[in-house]
Amino acid sequence: MPSAHVTLVSVSPYSQSNFIVSKKHDNESDNDWESRVCVERLHLAPDGHVCIPAAQLSGAVKNGALLLTQKVPGTGGKGTYRKHFDSGVFVYDNLILPVKRDAVEWEWLMLPSNPNNPKSGRVPKCMPKIAEWTGVVVYTIYDQVITETIFAEALRLSGIQVGIGRWRPEKKGIYGRYKVKELRWQKEE
């Protein structure tokens, strides 16, 4: 089984929206609570560095496979690559960024109070913003139908049209876009 060692570089800022578990204290204002707990929106490594979860990275390339126009050879022009990517491409390690939690830039935005109900009204929320990032991600390819060329195209499309994190292109946003700086395809020996 091959693996792809890929150097990714941000094209737009990256933002996260991890689940907040802290409850509001008695007599704490909404803005004070938001200021106190906004750091919980970050995905953090044990040493305090911000990380991009492996699931976001593998999910993006799997959704990028939906955008491929090529059909799987031997399927009479009917087979797509989506199912091959879903069960055949994995990222096992989070991408640790060189920025620590205390160095993250924050932005206050008016966002829906309940993201699942856009008509719920807007409230101020403090969201993380990482202006630039880069790193090496290792994708393990289990499905032999996925060639280096097909994988590279799905990855390219995922960086432009899918993205990662909060307010990414897939969700009608502009954050979380990236490009491939280098792709090294390694066959298992």
Steps between C-alpha positions, in 0.01 A plus 500: 500500500639839407511814708506863393720737697353838419619847593194721524511882508213729595343721235254668739470526880392195699246501784370234734171451683552217746217426743494713819429307819536775763180633651423860577575615856235670711483872424739462205405706194475335160807692376703411811410132457592514129835665579579237765406187305586589139833319533301174523418543129860404422621146435815474712786253530601406856788750486264792423566525126200542271442198279289423198314175575584203280127452435475846341793429269377157387140625477603786272673275245207254512262785419744618233458159335133589443617778269707275277371479144701187419322167523647181641646286219313178432161626622356596163525870584261468795730454797621797705795512737303609808452155655865415432612812687248449784631157590848522352664828611589582860700752700600371843688793652382852573700776331672689783534869413789715624260734683418460868161573648612828659624636165174443309333805349129541583216671316159604632217419260122519506399137448179300546437417866402151386696393187240232428228766482612804296182686604599479869644852504859615498729544798865605538740205492877499528655269239865399443679613187832354386619718214756258354600140552697223334588142580553146377205259502534127438206346315487119500343356184340157544299481177707399196258675263631835628806595298743779576347714222143450626602564862689818405198636312258422785739667745536806275121534471456453874731792573318733262135399525461307828745640755530426871370653820233762562365712215666289228401509129294180536280699744489816284794660679846622406720365782684166512627491142842346429725390218743214450861613512648150465363146466729201547333169408664208677424137426510248782803278485 
